[in-house]
Amino acid sequence: MRIAGSLVLVLLAGTLASSHAQNTLSLSGCEAPPEVRAAFDGPLSQDSLAKLTTKERNAVQKQIIANLLVKYPREYSLYEQQMYSVQVFGNNDIKTDLEALRARWVNSAKQHPDDPLALLLAGKILIGRNTPEAIHLLETAKIHAPEFPWPAHELAQLYSRGKYADAAKMKENLAKFYSLCPAWTADNTFANQMESFLLQKDLPLTAKTAVALRTKLERETTPKQLENYQMLWQREFLTRPPNEYDAERAQIKQDLKRLEKLVPNGDAKWRSFLIEGDKLSGVSKEELVRLQEAAVHDFPHSRLAESQLWEQWNREHPLPDGQKDAEAWKTYYAAKIEMVKKLIREFPEDPYVQRSEFFEIARDDEYISREDGMAALNRYLQAMDTYGGYGTLSFMPSDPPRFLLDHDWQPERALELLRKTSTYKDAGHTKVNFGDDISDTDLKRFERFDAYQDRAILGLILKAAKLAGKPDEAFKFRSAIEEQPPTDKGALEQYWINRARFAVLNRHPQDALAYYRLAVDSRSKAPEYRHGILRDDLMAEFHNLWIAQGGTEAAWTASTEMSQAEKTQNNAAPAKATSLTAKKKEPQGDWKDASNDLPSFALSDFSGKTWRLKDLAGKVVMITSWATWCAPCRLEDKSLQKFYEKVKGRNDLMILTFNVDENPGQVRPFIQEQGYTFPVLEAFSLPPKMRAFIPRTWIIDPQGRWRWVKNGYDDSQDYAGFEKEMLDRIEMAKAPQ
């Protein structure tokens, strides 16, 4: 394959070179030629490629692109797909293949400095490597061919994020692109999602594209292209006020009538698309159920049928309340494991079901049998070896060995899997060449994450080496393990655990005891119940070593109790008083003091009523942000609904929720499906910082001051704990400051 791949790349290089003789009138336009689009919709689609082995996929990609480039040597979308295929489907050395492609494209631009396509390709492939030069090349391409849309599109993407983010330039280039291609849509779902992200930064432009797209679709008859109505409806909902949503739903009903006539006998994917449209149009719950059941009857092995089975299963198997009921969680996961086995039998063509879903559920099942656990792991690893992670869910390389070590299964195999991680290969510190277009803030965040991952994987290597009786595997990481403690307090616990485990392997048990104590003292949060089990590997290891070194249970108990008492006292100690009347600060838990005032808002709910912060003066206001696609939000909103029903009659309290969905048309059907009765405000228009994290809860006191904020949802709580926490926080907000 390496030889064949090289021959194809040589052929493509020749194709690009031969295209320079043509003038700019032959540059690709907004839409790919029908034959190219048919390839993207067919053999090059994600659904088709996901069915192929990695070897087959590489060959198919290269051959189809090479053949099409011979016929369409100036078609930009083919070169874009070529770059994507090298990045995602490359051979064993993707870096080498990408460097070779970069060298050819950059050299072509140097040889043909007046060719807009050559300039565009060189600019595109230099983003992240030499972004200033990429910007220069793309701007030059725009000058040479003002009617060529793609340099502007690349610049809009570049200016939308990272170190070179520039809102004005992003909007300028986006407007330029859509002035040339007002009804353009991408060739795959992910690309369209990224396009939506860009357009949402300029809602007036989004509205213009919606008008153009509707005009185009009203002339369209091809089923694949007609599915772009889903994108159209999203843009129309997003750019209309809530009091016009009923009119939009009426329009969708008309669209669906036309679509059903155009394609009366569509496939399973088409039927699923129509049902999503029916949801947006506001059909009754009963009618929706009827449509879904009919589709499942006609396509019993489709993804829609699978989805319906899971919805039914979830209704019959609600999540246990809180995390402490071991029997409830054991029963829940036993049923879930049987469910996924059933899906594997009944949906043989679904890559996710066949390759990843079993392991995804097994990873969370604390009670899984060795037989089922190994079956899930083996199925996943075999699929990754054969098919790669394309088109399905893949996990971190450390997840399979972690799964084995969590269950004390096959430590030698866990060690072998850990050898494939970048942490192991790079001697304890993953080497990453970040692009030069990453912002300083993101770079620091990525570096912190990589350091966190490396320490966690080093911990797994140490654990596997001990269990497998192979301490030499750990000794090669001495310098990484014994480096200076991190300055990040949140990283200290894992650092000292690694020092302790290494000391044990190095036969320095007294040092290990000291390091274990430092790890315990570095904890920022105590272990919590998860699925009925209070797992504390750190204290278990510490205790076992203590006893092995001759320590007594009495001394252990006394030591740990005293340590806990000191920690509790230190955590509760107030800041140094400045006067005799200084008050003791209340413990915050997961709540944080708000850093500034909550911006005033005037937001509509989905019935058209406008809510203003100033109108709520004199009440404690509790606000929770959420989205339909957010799984933790669903868990919190379930508790919030129960809480709202209990307190909605109070005159001193108002509960609101901010929905931040990018497609507000999906929200009302979702609210009805879930049975939410609390007020839901359309909040996508809020500043990005206010909707950057969900779920998030705010508390505003009766004077309108934003007092506290809490990020995330604590799924360790049962409902009683959630209710008490909220009531306590509300009462604190009422107390005078």
RAFENFEN-V768618 format. One record per residue. PSI is psi in radians with two decimals (* if undefined). OMEGA is omega in radians with two decimals (* if undefined). Layout:
# RAFENFEN-V768618
PSI:OMEGA
PSI:OMEGA
This chain:
# RAFENFEN-V768618
-0.55:3.13
-0.72:3.14
-0.80:-3.14
-0.72:3.14
-0.71:3.14
-0.69:3.12
-0.71:3.13
-0.71:-3.13
-0.64:3.06
-0.75:3.11
-0.76:-3.13
-0.64:3.10
-0.73:3.10
-0.65:3.12
-0.78:3.14
-0.73:-3.13
-0.73:-3.10
-0.34:-3.09
-0.23:-3.05
-0.36:-3.13
-0.31:-3.11
2.70:-3.11
3.09:-3.04
-0.26:3.11
-0.37:-3.13
0.07:3.11
2.58:-3.12
2.57:3.13
-2.66:-3.08
-0.69:-3.06
2.41:3.07
2.68:3.07
2.67:-3.10
-0.67:-3.12
-0.67:3.12
-0.79:3.14
-0.65:3.11
-0.61:3.10
-0.74:3.11
-0.65:-3.14
-0.35:-3.06
-1.79:-3.02
-0.38:3.12
0.11:3.11
2.77:-3.14
-0.73:-3.12
-0.71:-3.13
-0.80:-3.09
-0.57:-3.11
-0.37:-3.13
-0.24:-3.06
2.65:3.00
2.87:-3.13
-0.75:-3.14
-0.80:3.14
-0.71:-3.09
-0.77:3.12
-0.78:-3.10
-0.77:-3.12
-0.82:3.13
-0.94:-3.04
-0.73:-3.07
-0.79:-3.12
-0.77:-3.13
-0.74:3.13
-0.79:-3.14
-0.74:-3.11
-0.61:-3.14
-0.50:3.05
-0.67:-3.10
-0.56:-3.11
1.24:-3.02
-0.18:-3.12
0.26:-3.09
1.91:-3.05
-0.67:-3.07
-0.49:3.12
-0.71:3.09
-0.64:3.09
-0.75:3.11
-0.60:3.11
-0.80:3.12
-0.75:3.13
-0.73:-3.11
-0.62:3.10
-0.72:-3.12
-0.69:-3.02
-0.66:-3.03
0.27:-3.06
2.91:3.12
-2.77:-3.03
-0.55:-3.12
1.42:-3.12
-0.67:-3.12
-0.75:-3.14
-0.78:3.13
-0.71:-3.12
-0.68:3.11
-0.67:3.13
-0.74:3.12
-0.71:3.12
-0.77:-3.13
-0.72:-3.14
-0.79:-3.09
-0.70:3.12
-0.73:3.12
-0.65:3.12
-0.70:3.13
-0.61:3.11
-0.66:-3.13
-0.43:-3.08
1.18:-3.03
-0.13:3.11
0.14:-3.13
1.94:-3.10
-0.61:-3.14
-0.77:3.11
-0.72:3.11
-0.72:3.14
-0.83:-3.10
-0.74:3.11
-0.72:3.11
-0.75:-3.11
-0.78:-3.03
-0.19:3.09
-0.14:3.11
2.19:-3.09
-0.43:3.09
-0.85:3.08
1.31:-3.00
-0.70:3.07
-0.73:3.11
-0.64:3.09
-0.77:3.12
-0.77:3.13
-0.79:-3.12
-0.72:-3.13
-0.71:3.10
-0.67:3.11
-0.68:3.09
-0.68:3.09
-0.70:-3.12
-0.75:-3.10
-0.55:-3.08
1.41:-3.08
-0.40:-3.13
0.04:3.10
2.00:-2.93
-0.42:-2.87
-0.53:3.03
-0.70:3.12
-0.65:-3.14
-0.74:3.09
-0.69:3.13
-0.67:3.10
-0.76:3.11
-0.75:-3.11
-0.76:-3.10
-0.04:-3.10
-0.17:-3.00
2.93:2.96
-2.76:-3.04
-0.51:-3.06
0.33:3.13
2.29:-3.12
1.80:-3.03
-0.71:-3.10
-0.79:-3.14
-0.61:3.09
-0.86:-3.13
-0.66:3.14
-0.81:-3.11
-0.61:3.10
-0.74:3.10
-0.68:3.10
-0.82:-3.12
-0.85:-3.07
-0.26:2.97
-0.51:3.10
-0.57:-3.07
1.17:-2.99
-0.41:-3.08
0.35:-3.05
2.50:2.97
2.67:-3.11
3.04:-3.05
-0.06:3.12
2.87:-3.03
-0.76:-3.10
-0.77:3.14
-0.66:3.10
-0.59:3.06
-0.73:3.10
-0.63:3.11
-0.69:3.09
-0.69:3.11
-0.73:3.11
-0.87:-3.05
-0.55:-3.12
-0.23:3.06
-0.14:-3.13
1.44:-3.04
-0.63:3.05
-0.68:3.09
-0.67:3.10
-0.74:3.14
-0.70:3.12
-0.73:3.14
-0.57:3.12
-0.73:3.12
-0.79:-3.12
-0.69:-3.12
-0.68:3.10
-0.75:3.12
-0.75:3.14
-0.80:-3.06
-0.45:3.12
-0.25:3.07
-0.12:-3.03
2.59:3.10
-0.17:-3.12
2.20:-3.08
-0.79:-3.11
-0.74:3.13
-0.56:3.13
-0.39:3.09
-0.23:3.06
-0.14:3.00
-0.56:-3.14
-0.71:3.09
-0.67:3.11
-0.83:-3.11
-0.67:3.11
-0.82:-3.11
-0.66:-3.13
-0.74:3.07
-0.74:-3.05
-0.50:-3.06
0.16:3.07
2.54:3.08
2.73:-3.10
-0.52:-3.12
-0.09:3.06
0.10:-3.10
-0.61:3.12
-0.66:3.09
-0.67:3.09
-0.71:3.13
-0.64:3.09
-0.68:3.09
-0.70:3.14
-0.68:3.10
-0.71:3.09
-0.74:3.10
-0.75:-3.09
-0.65:3.09
-0.77:3.13
-0.77:-3.11
-0.71:-3.14
-0.59:3.10
-0.69:-3.12
-0.69:-3.09
1.41:-3.06
-0.35:-3.07
0.97:-3.13
2.92:3.13
-3.02:-3.08
-0.68:-3.14
-0.67:3.11
-0.76:3.13
-0.69:3.10
-0.71:3.08
-0.77:3.12
-0.68:-3.13
-0.65:3.06
-0.66:3.06
-0.70:3.10
-0.70:3.09
-0.83:-3.13
-0.56:-3.09
-0.22:3.07
0.47:3.10
2.74:-3.13
2.78:3.13
-0.67:-3.14
-0.75:3.13
-0.67:3.13
-0.76:3.10
-0.73:3.14
-0.76:-3.14
-0.72:-3.14
-0.75:3.14
-0.66:3.11
-0.71:3.14
-0.70:3.12
-0.66:3.11
-0.73:-3.10
-0.52:-3.08
1.29:-3.00
-0.24:-3.13
0.38:-3.11
2.95:3.07
-0.55:3.08
-0.75:3.11
-0.71:3.10
-0.77:3.12
-0.70:3.13
-0.65:3.10
-0.73:3.12
-0.69:3.12
-0.74:3.10
-0.74:-3.14
-0.76:-3.13
-0.60:3.08
-0.64:-3.10
-0.26:-3.10
1.26:3.12
2.64:3.10
2.44:3.03
2.64:-3.12
1.96:-3.10
-3.00:-3.00
0.05:-2.97
-0.28:-3.06
1.65:-3.05
-0.76:-3.10
-0.68:3.13
-0.76:-3.14
-0.65:3.12
-0.77:3.12
-0.73:-3.12
-0.85:-3.08
-0.52:3.05
-0.74:3.11
-0.64:-3.12
-0.66:3.10
-0.74:3.11
-0.61:3.12
-0.79:-3.10
-0.55:3.05
-0.70:3.10
-0.75:-3.14
-0.66:3.12
-0.67:3.12
-0.65:-2.96
-0.25:-3.10
1.20:-3.05
-0.30:-3.08
-0.04:-3.10
1.95:-3.09
-0.69:-3.11
-0.81:3.14
-0.76:-3.03
-0.44:-2.97
-0.67:-2.93
-0.53:-2.92
-0.68:-3.13
-0.82:-3.13
-0.61:3.11
-0.75:3.14
-0.68:-3.13
-0.64:-3.13
-0.55:-3.09
-0.16:-3.04
1.85:-3.13
-0.32:-2.98
0.14:-3.03
2.49:3.12
2.75:3.11
-0.68:-3.12
-0.86:-3.13
-0.69:-3.12
-0.78:3.14
-0.60:3.10
-0.74:3.13
-0.77:-3.13
-0.82:-3.11
-0.70:3.11
-0.79:-3.12
-0.87:-3.08
-0.69:3.10
-0.72:3.13
-0.72:3.13
-0.66:3.10
-0.64:-3.06
-0.79:-3.00
-0.26:-2.99
-3.05:-3.10
0.10:-3.06
2.34:3.02
0.12:3.13
-2.98:-3.12
2.20:3.04
2.70:-3.04
3.01:3.07
2.55:3.12
-0.43:-3.13
-0.19:-3.07
-0.80:3.10
-0.84:3.10
-0.59:3.09
-0.73:3.11
-0.78:3.13
-0.77:-3.08
-0.59:3.10
-0.51:-3.12
0.08:-3.11
0.75:3.11
2.37:2.94
1.13:-3.13
-0.55:3.11
-0.71:3.11
-0.69:3.09
-0.73:3.13
-0.70:3.11
-0.72:3.10
-0.63:3.14
-0.44:3.09
-0.33:-3.13
-0.12:-3.11
2.70:3.10
-0.52:3.10
-0.82:-3.14
-0.83:-3.07
-0.57:-3.06
0.44:3.02
0.56:3.04
-0.25:-3.14
1.85:-3.13
2.26:3.11
2.05:-3.11
2.27:3.04
1.64:-3.13
2.57:3.12
2.69:-3.13
0.03:3.11
0.08:3.13
2.36:3.14
2.75:-3.14
-0.67:3.14
-0.81:3.13
-0.65:-3.14
-0.79:3.12
-0.69:3.13
-0.76:3.12
-0.70:-3.14
-0.69:3.09
-0.73:3.14
-0.78:3.13
-0.71:3.11
-0.72:3.09
-0.80:3.14
-0.74:-3.13
-0.77:3.13
-0.70:3.13
-0.73:-3.13
-0.64:3.03
-0.69:3.08
-0.69:3.10
-0.71:3.11
-0.77:3.13
-0.75:3.13
-0.78:-3.14
-0.71:3.13
-0.70:3.13
-0.85:-3.09
-0.57:-3.13
-0.10:-3.11
0.61:-3.12
1.22:-3.08
-0.46:-3.13
-0.48:3.11
-0.50:-3.12
-0.54:-3.02
-0.47:-3.13
-0.20:3.14
0.32:-3.07
-0.84:-3.06
-0.66:3.12
-0.63:-3.09
-0.65:-3.04
0.24:3.08
3.03:-3.10
2.56:3.14
2.53:3.13
2.66:3.09
-0.35:3.11
1.98:-3.08
-0.56:-3.14
-0.24:-3.12
-0.09:-3.02
-0.66:-3.10
-0.87:-3.14
-0.65:3.12
-0.85:-3.10
-0.53:3.02
-0.76:3.14
-0.70:3.09
-0.72:-3.14
-0.81:-3.13
-0.68:3.12
-0.69:3.12
-0.65:3.08
-0.84:3.14
-0.53:-3.11
0.11:3.09
0.76:3.00
1.21:-3.02
-0.56:3.14
-0.69:3.04
-0.73:-3.12
-0.71:3.11
-0.72:3.13
-0.72:-3.14
-0.67:3.07
-0.72:3.11
-0.72:3.10
-0.66:3.11
-0.78:3.12
-0.76:-3.12
-0.34:-3.12
-0.07:-3.10
2.38:3.04
-0.29:-3.11
2.35:3.14
2.65:3.07
2.59:-3.14
2.77:3.06
2.45:3.03
2.03:3.14
0.67:3.05
0.03:-3.10
2.32:3.04
1.57:-3.08
2.25:3.10
1.40:-3.09
-0.64:-3.12
-0.92:-3.11
-0.56:3.11
-0.79:3.11
-0.78:-3.14
-0.83:-3.10
-0.76:-3.14
-0.71:3.12
-0.70:3.11
-0.87:-3.12
-0.71:-3.14
-0.48:3.14
0.18:3.07
0.10:3.09
2.66:-3.12
2.75:3.09
-0.64:-3.13
-0.80:3.13
-0.67:3.11
-0.84:-3.12
-0.79:-3.13
-0.73:-3.11
-0.81:-3.10
-0.65:3.11
-0.72:3.14
-0.72:3.13
-0.73:3.13
-0.70:3.13
-0.74:3.12
-0.69:-3.12
-0.75:3.12
-0.74:-3.14
-0.74:-3.13
-0.70:-3.13
-0.60:-3.09
-0.19:-3.07
2.31:3.13
2.81:3.03
2.78:-3.10
2.20:-3.08
2.46:3.09
-0.12:3.09
2.93:-3.14
-0.35:-3.09
0.05:-3.14
2.35:-3.07
2.58:3.04
2.28:-3.12
2.35:3.13
2.48:3.05
2.41:-3.02
-0.52:-3.04
-2.27:3.13
-0.10:3.14
2.54:3.08
2.58:3.05
2.39:3.09
2.38:-3.06
-0.28:3.14
-3.10:-3.13
2.57:3.05
2.19:3.13
2.49:3.08
2.50:-3.12
2.70:3.00
1.69:-3.02
2.54:3.13
2.51:2.96
-3.08:-3.00
0.11:2.97
-0.05:3.11
-0.11:3.13
2.39:3.14
2.31:3.11
2.30:3.12
2.44:-3.13
-0.69:-3.08
-0.44:-3.14
-0.15:-3.07
0.20:3.14
2.48:-3.14
-0.12:3.12
2.66:2.88
2.30:-3.13
2.19:3.07
2.16:-3.09
2.30:3.07
2.30:3.11
2.56:-3.08
2.99:3.05
2.73:-3.08
-0.51:-3.05
-0.03:-3.01
1.93:-3.10
-0.80:3.09
-0.56:3.11
-0.70:-3.13
-0.70:3.11
-0.79:-3.13
-0.71:-3.10
-0.48:3.06
-0.79:3.08
-0.68:-3.13
-0.66:3.13
-0.78:3.10
-0.72:-3.14
-0.75:-3.13
-0.77:3.14
-0.51:-3.12
-0.57:-2.99
0.02:-3.00
-0.31:3.13
-0.06:-3.11
2.41:3.14
-0.26:-3.07
0.14:-3.02
2.45:3.02
2.23:3.08
2.19:3.09
2.78:2.99
2.52:3.09
2.04:3.04
2.27:-3.05
0.42:3.13
2.51:3.08
-0.27:3.03
1.55:-3.08
-0.29:3.11
-0.41:-3.13
-0.23:-2.92
-0.85:-3.08
-0.77:3.05
-0.65:3.14
-0.74:3.11
-0.78:-3.13
-0.69:-3.14
-0.70:-3.10
-0.28:-3.14
0.50:3.12
2.38:3.07
-0.12:3.10
2.69:-3.14
2.34:3.13
2.09:-3.12
2.43:3.08
1.98:-2.95
0.31:3.13
-0.41:-3.11
-0.10:3.11
2.75:3.07
2.50:-3.08
-0.62:-3.11
-0.48:-3.10
-0.29:-3.13
0.35:-3.10
-0.27:-3.10
2.24:3.08
2.62:-0.14
2.67:3.12
2.42:-3.12
2.33:3.09
2.58:2.98
2.17:3.10
2.31:-3.09
3.02:-3.07
-0.35:3.10
0.08:3.11
0.21:-3.14
2.34:3.09
1.90:-2.98
-0.87:-3.02
2.75:3.05
2.52:3.10
2.18:3.12
2.41:3.05
3.09:-3.13
2.28:-3.13
1.69:-3.08
0.01:3.06
-0.31:3.14
2.50:2.87
3.10:-3.07
-0.66:-3.13
-0.69:3.11
-0.70:3.10
-0.82:-3.11
-0.80:-3.12
-0.74:3.14
-0.79:-3.11
-0.74:3.12
-0.71:3.11
-0.77:-3.11
-0.65:3.11
-0.74:3.12
-0.65:3.09
-0.63:-3.14
-0.51:-3.14
-0.43:-3.09
2.44:-3.14
2.49:3.12
*:*
